[in-house]
Amino acid sequence: MIWINIAGLGLIALIVWWFWLYRTDATQIHDGTVKIRIKDGIYQPANISIPVNQPAQLVFLREDPTPCAESLLIPDLNVSETLSLNKPVTINLPGTPAGTYPFHCQMQMYRGTLVVK
């Protein structure tokens, strides 16, 4: 019985790590554009770094048919977009002040971070 409880706690820890603690390396934007795929429950890349006060284009390509992947929100930048399946959607960002801007789906299960520095 104790082994079942230990396995359950381990599974809970894995879920917490995957959904809330796991972070990939930041992808740098150099030419002003980055392509972001939405596939298998994640944004690829999920962490993006852009220069401060420089315009940037984020091109989202939704390959994940789940309904949650259909919406994109960047609340701090007042961005709300509907993403069609297998059609690129370009988000044009004007010069953005320094900061960290999370982006996510409507239920916040798909998550990413835009770091402006």
Steps between C-alpha positions, in 0.01 A plus 500: 500500500783743577650445153174606339501822702865569410425439130197734522707777661768455235238533226359815661852649519558419131174670401583812703846516345372455143215753513639770730875469557657374173664772286694465178787725393396833352507539122655829391342706222768660283328577169173617655298182437451172683282206398315323781341160446213385716525124513467218753370729775782755495628809323827429317698712596325597822752757627586782264736790556476820295689830518339786690315767297548308171208386285457123476279251320378183666370251244284231661424176316240285672548130422317380811129435432390530864254785563717658770779567247257712298548817703810704577510761774778740595308689770768758586522607134121486437540226238217253443505290182318199363737252340370294208630148457804476268487869401769743618384801700739794533500718810678831442642648816612863497798600709428337835631621837728274703320234698369146507174437317331161537293366212257210518180341379166591657531230768874567560593139424721603205750751641790706381700805597612802300802665663585850380847618599 
